[in-house]
């Protein structure tokens, strides 16, 4: 049996990663999650009765809890993070603690326990604004907010472990991930939930900021692929070619939900700094053998249907 530890496994992306690894009958999965507001036991409940799946509730900054979770692990998929940019402007120290110290704590435990592969999940936001073209893995890091800065700092610690200890680390930078189970602080689920509630969708600034969108299940498939086929010490971008302005995404949601976008959009003050565009080049991963295949317009109605069926999760 291969033991895989997935940090943040009860959260949005983490639970999709759990779904993918649990598919392998010869794999034991340990979900290590602090169970903060963005995690939900219901995301993983269907797996917990499986004798190959265990949940450990703990903080990645807690050395004792980390050692307990990682003992006997072959692979660590580090998906746990504070990730909401808006929150990072108001409580940046929490992002530094969780994303930097937490990563360091995991890396040191994994090194001493001789974990044979550590997959560090980062973000395309470490590149900062990419106003034209695309950023490949050698593009300079230029984070512009406390969240992306904390993720870049975590990467630097991982790089130090690669150089100093030849620790078997692979790093991943993914663009915007969307799908079911995402907590409604992010654009797509918040828009859907606000329409269901009869509220307003807050839009930062002009709403013309551009993002690429990758389905959560495909992100999980890519992470699984890299865990087993990625080259040790390498970094891989995971990206899609589908790029939309925020206001266009809201328009797509409104059309599917049969509502006039002008009736629900409320423009609000922009963030202290809001990157106008992110864009990454994922040809390195494509050459290795993975490429996303689904389309946003096909998946969006399915996601809206899921939030309609599960909206009570998000009503106070």
N, C-alpha and C positions, 0 to 999 in steps of 0.2 A: 504493500500500500504506500502511496505517496501522500504525505501530510502537507496540506496547503493551508497557510494562515492568511486570512483576508481581513485587514484592518478596515474599520468603517463598513463592515459587511452588512449591517442592517440599514444603511442609508440608501440613497438613490442609486448611484453608480455601483456602489459596493454590492448591493443586493443582486444586481444583474450579473456581476462577476461571480457571485456565489452560485446563481442559477447555472452558469456555464460550467464551472468546475464540478458541481454536483452531478452533472451528466456523466462523468467518468466513474464507472463502477469500482475502479481500483484506486480511488482518491478519497482520503479523509479530509474534511474541511472544518477548520476552526474559525468561527466568526468572532473577531475581537472588536468590540464596539463599546463606546462610553454611553451610548443610548441617550444622546442629547436630543434637542427638539427636532432635528432633521432626520433622526433615525426612527424606525417604526418596526416593532416586533412583527407586525402583519406582513412586512416585506419578505420575511424569511420563515414565517410560521409553517409553511408547507414542507419545509426541509427539516425542521427541528426533530420530528419523530423518526427521521432516518438515523440509524445508529452510526452512520459515517459522518454526521454533522453535529458539531457542538457549538454552543454560544458561551463565550466568556465576556462578562460585562466588566470593563475596565478602561483605564485612561492610558493612552500611549506614553504619557509622561511619567507613569508610575513604573519604576524599574521592576518591582516585585511582580506586578500584574503582567508586565511584558515578558519577563522570563517564564512565567507560568504558561502563557499563551504560546510562546515560541519554542518551548522545549520539545525536541523531536521533530521540528519542522524541516521539511526539505525545501519548500518554496514559501516566501513571504510576498504577498501582494499588498503594498502599502497604499490604500485608497483613503484612509482617514484624514480629514482635514477640515479646518474652518475655511469655507469657500465663498461666502457671500460678500461681494466687494463692498456693498453699502455698509454692512456691519463693520468691515475693517476700518472704515473711516472713524467710527465711533469708539471702537475698542481694539485698537491695533495691537496692544500688548498681548491680548488673548491669541491673536493670530500668530504672533511670534512664538509664544509658548507652545501652542499646539503644533503648528506646522514646522517649526525649527527644532525646538527642544524635543518634541515628541518624535520627530524623525531621527534625531541623534540618538535618543534612547533606544529606539528600535534597531538602528544600525549597530550600535555597540553590543546589544544582546545577540543579534543575529551573527555578528562576527565571532563572539565568544562561543556561541552554540554551533558554529560551523554550518550555518544554513547554506545550502548549495546554490541558491539563486534568490536575489532580493530585487523585486520589481518596484521601482519608485515611480509613482504616478504623479506627474506634474501637470502643467497647463500651458497652452499657447500664449497665455498672458505674460509669461516671463519675457517674451520678445518685445513687449510693448507695442505701440502703434506700428502697423505696417500699412502705410497709406497707399502703396502701389506694389505690385508683384507679390511674392510669397517668401516666407522665412523658412529656410531649410535648417537642418539640425546644427549647422555651423554658424548660423546667424547670431550676432552678438545679443546677449541678454540685456534688456533695458526696461525693467519693470517700472510701472508708473503709479502704483497704489500699494497700500500696506499688504493687501492679500498677495498680489503677484510678487512683491518683494520678499515676503516670507517663503513663498514657494521657490523662488530663485535661491534664497539662502539655504533652504533644505537641499537643493541640488548641489550647492557648493560643498556642503558637508559630505554628501554622497561621493562627490568627486574626490574629496580628500581621502575617503576610505578606499576608493579604487586605487589611487596612487600610492598611498602609504601601506595598505594591507592587501592589495590585489583582491579586494573583496568582490565576489561575483555579482555585481550590480548591473541592472539594465534600467535605463530611464525612459519614460514615456511622456510626451507632451501632446495632449489632445485638445482639439478645438471644442466649441460649445457642444455639450451633450444634452439631448432632449429625450423625453419619453415618459412612460408611466412611472408613478411613485416619486416624482420629483416634488420636493416641498415647495408650496406656492409662495416663495419669496423671489423666485426666478421668473423671467418674463412669460414663458408659455403657460405654466400651471397657474400663475397668478391671474393672467388674463382670463383663462377658462373659468376659474373659481369666482372671480369678480362678476363675470357675466351670469353665472349660475345664481349668485347671491343677489343679483340686481344692483351691483355697485358700479364703481368706476375704475378704469384701468389707468394707473398713474404712468405717465410716459416722461422719462427724463429728457429735458431740453427739447430739441426738435424731433427726436425719434429717428434721426437719420443715421445713427451709428450702425455699422455693418458687422455682421457676424456670420461665420460658417456653422452649420448644424449637422451633428452626427448622432444617429439613433443610439440609445443606450445599449440595446442588444448587440449592435455592431461594434460599439466601443468595447464591450465585454468580450466579444469574439476576438477582437484585435489584441486585447490584453492577454487572453488565453494563448493566442498564437505566439505572441512575443515571449511569454513565459517559457514556452517550450522550444521555440525556434529562433528567438532573437540572439544575436551575438553578444556574448558577455562584454561588459564595459561600454557598449554602444548606447546611443540615444535614438529613439524613433518618434517621429511625429505621426499622430493618428489624425487624419483630417478627411473632410468631405469636400466636394466641389460646390455644394449648394450654399449660396451666400445671399443673405437678405438683410435689408434694413429693418430695424426694430418695428417701425410703423407698418412695414409690409407684412411682417409676421402676425401682428395684431389684426391686420386686414384679412389675412387668410383665416385666422381663427373666427373672426366675425362672420365671414361668408359661410363657413361650415355650420356655425351656430345660428345662422339666419338672423343676424342683427346688424343694424347700421353702425358702422365704426364710429361715426361722429357722435352717436348717442352715448357712447361708453368711454371714450378716450378723454382723459384729463391731463393736460400737460403740466408738469411740475418742474421745480427748480432742478437743474442738472447737478450731478455729482461734483465734488471739488475738482476732479479731473476725470474725464470719461473718454477712454480711447475710442477714436473714431472708427478704427477698423483693425481686426486681427485677420491674418491669413497665413497659413502654413503650407509648405510643400511636403507631401507625404510619399514622394516617389521612392524613397529608400525602403519603406515598408512594402510598397507595391512590388518592388523588385524582389523582395524576400518572399512574396507570395500572397499578400493580403490586400484586398481593395473593397471598400464599402459598395453595396449594391442597391440598397433601398432608397426611395425618394421621399422627401418631406411631405409632398402633397398627398401621397398615398397613405402615409403613416398618421398624419394629423387627425383625420376623422376617428381612427381607432383610439388614439390617445384621448381625444375629447370624450368619447364614449366611456372610457375607463374612469375619467374624472367625474362624469355624471353619475356613474354607478357607485363611486367611492367618495363623493363630495363630503359626506358626513365626517370623514377623517379631519377635515380642515375647517369645520365650522366650530367656533367657540360657543 
